[in-house]
Structure formats: structure tokens, C-alpha cells
Amino acid sequence: MQTKKSQESQKLLDSIREKYNQTDELDRRKEEAEYGLGAQEQAFVEKFPKGSCLLDIGCASGRLCLALAKLEYTVTGIDVAEKQIEQAQRIAEMESIDVTFLHCEPSTLPFPDASFAAAFMGNVYCYIPHRAARIAFLEEVARILYPKGQLFLSNSVLDGLVDSYEPTYDENYNQFASNYETLEKGDNFWLEEQPIYVHYFFSDDLKAELEESPFRLLNSSVENEQVRCVLQRNELG
């Protein structure tokens, strides 16, 4: 039997899936698929030899995966939004680019231990409901990385916008929070056609959470309300 927290977590996650399966989001991600790598993504991936197995978690329509494959990496992309995966597959086929795209839930990853040299999580971590579940997911990411494998994690943060979480508890939050019993500090909602779950972070709170994971923070930077972290899997056992 599901617990109240697991039921609510699934409902919150479903709101993310529905958002990214919408036509306007598909159109936007299709356009983004042509952008290629950002400067920090490029600097990160240059540490790994051509042919290395890389994983993009929350790949949408394949921007990062397609760019990495063109650089001769062996790339897999996963996402909770089925239509994003279908669109990514179509783009890869049209461009004759060899990438594996899989629909995947965030709780467990369908890969053996030590399958990838590195992984990317770009603006994905904030969509995993509940702190314990986020840390458990990082444990799963660590499992499928090589020993000393690395994770490039980027996420929007509140730094420079507000000084506390209180201003984020706005009309949207007040409208929908009463429907849940297990929300945590930082949890919130965007309102488009429907409420969409998001967890807000300050960069220090995010890094404190990462310290509870099986990763060691190698470096981080904050620019334009975006934190970028390079993490390395700790030695196990």
C-alpha cells in the first residue's frame, strides 16, 4: 500500500510529466535541440575521452545528447515525459545521429552498476519531490556511474532574487498547497494551465543537500540565478 507521501509524490511528479508533454513545451525543446553545448558543459565533457558512455538525466528533446553524440561520445538520454523522448528519437533519426533515448521514472534507473563515466542533470533536480527522495535518487545516479564517475548538476536558484523562501509562498502556493500534507520547505507551484510542482533552492541549501549524497563537490559557481556543480562519486564500501 502506498503511503501518503508516495501518493503525493507521484501526483507532483505527474504535474511535471504533463507540463513537458504539452505542445508548446515540445515546440520549445525542439528549437533548443539545435543549440549545442554551453561553455561549462563543454569544459566538463572535455575531461572524458571520445567514446565514453555519458548519461543525460532529463534530456527533453535531446539538445545535450545530440551535441555529445556529434563529439563521438556514446550517449543515453532519459526523461519522464514520453512525448519528449519520442520527439528526441525522431530528431536523432532525421539527423542520422546515434543516441539511445529512454522513457524513465526517477526512482530507479534501468542500468547496471558502473554503466557511465559521467552524467548530466540540467534543471531536473528541482522537480523531484521530497528531500529524502532527491538524495535517494542521487544514490541511484552514483550506483550507475563508474568509480570516481562525475555528475554535472545545474539548477535555478533564488540567490539574488529574494533573501528567504517566504516571498515565494505567493497566491499560487496558497491556492494549491492545501491539497497536500507532505510539502517541505522550498516546495512550490507554477501556474500555467495547471499547477506544476517545483522545489526552490538557495545555492547554499542545495549544496548542503548534496553533502548528504554519495557525491563529493569538486567545484561550483553561481551566475544569473543558476548554480552549476561538478560532483564526483565517492568511493564505496
C-alpha positions, -999 to 999 in steps of 0.1 A, spaced: 0 0 0 13 35 -9 20 60 18 5 95 18 40 108 9 44 84 -20 9 92 -33 15 129 -32 50 125 -47 35 107 -77 9 134 -81 35 161 -80 57 142 -105 27 137 -128 24 175 -130 59 177 -144 53 150 -169 21 167 -181 39 200 -185 67 187 -206 43 166 -227 24 198 -238 27 210 -274 42 244 -265 69 228 -244 76 202 -272 80 231 -297 103 250 -274 125 220 -267 126 211 -304 141 245 -311 166 241 -282 178 208 -297 198 229 -322 217 249 -296 245 226 -288 266 226 -256 270 255 -232 305 266 -223 306 249 -189 291 217 -204 318 217 -230 345 223 -204 331 194 -183 329 168 -211 364 176 -224 378 157 -194 364 124 -208 379 106 -239 358 101 -270 336 71 -269 330 75 -231 295 64 -220 275 95 -209 240 99 -195 217 129 -197 190 128 -170 161 149 -181 171 150 -217 139 165 -231 142 166 -269 179 159 -269 199 191 -271 227 178 -250 226 142 -262 227 152 -299 256 176 -293 276 150 -273 270 123 -299 284 146 -326 315 148 -305 318 110 -307 306 101 -272 283 71 -265 252 88 -252 220 78 -235 192 103 -226 163 97 -202 132 117 -194 98 112 -176 80 129 -205 71 103 -231 65 128 -258 98 145 -253 115 111 -258 95 104 -289 105 138 -303 141 133 -295 141 99 -312 126 115 -344 152 143 -344 181 118 -340 167 96 -368 163 126 -391 199 137 -385 213 102 -385 227 106 -350 232 75 -329 217 82 -294 197 60 -271 166 77 -257 145 60 -229 114 69 -210 123 65 -174 109 73 -139 132 90 -115 131 65 -86 152 38 -102 174 38 -133 173 8 -157 211 4 -160 236 -20 -144 261 -7 -118 290 13 -132 275 19 -167 286 55 -173 317 77 -170 296 108 -163 261 121 -161 243 154 -166 213 168 -147 202 202 -161 173 219 -142 160 185 -132 168 181 -95 142 207 -85 114 185 -100 120 156 -77 95 159 -48 108 155 -12 144 158 1 148 122 10 137 111 -25 161 135 -41 190 122 -21 179 86 -28 179 94 -65 215 107 -62 224 74 -46 209 57 -77 229 80 -100 261 72 -81 253 35 -85 253 36 -123 284 57 -125 320 43 -127 340 46 -95 350 83 -93 325 90 -120 313 126 -122 280 144 -123 274 179 -138 244 193 -120 229 227 -128 197 242 -114 180 275 -110 184 291 -76 169 320 -57 202 338 -50 200 374 -59 162 373 -63 149 371 -27 165 367 8 143 339 21 117 314 10 88 334 24 83 357 -7 79 325 -28 48 315 -8 25 335 -31 -10 332 -44 -2 301 -64 13 284 -35 -16 292 -12 -41 281 -38 -26 246 -42 -6 238 -10 -37 230 9 -42 199 -13 -11 183 1 1 172 35 37 163 28 51 195 13 85 206 26 103 240 29 110 253 -6 82 233 -23 61 254 -46 39 256 -77 39 274 -110 6 280 -126 2 277 -163 -29 257 -175 -25 237 -143 -3 237 -111 32 225 -118 54 213 -89 88 228 -84 113 229 -54 131 262 -50 166 263 -37 192 288 -25 226 276 -36 238 270 -1 208 248 7 213 229 -25 249 223 -17 241 212 19 217 187 5 243 174 -19 266 168 10 242 141 22 246 123 -11 272 98 -22 290 126 -41 318 150 -32 315 185 -45 345 194 -67 336 229 -76 305 251 -81 296 285 -94 265 307 -93 257 331 -122 224 346 -134 204 327 -108 219 294 -119 241 271 -99 264 247 -116 281 219 -96 306 193 -106 304 163 -83 324 131 -81 312 98 -69 327 88 -35 345 55 -32 320 29 -20 324 5 8 
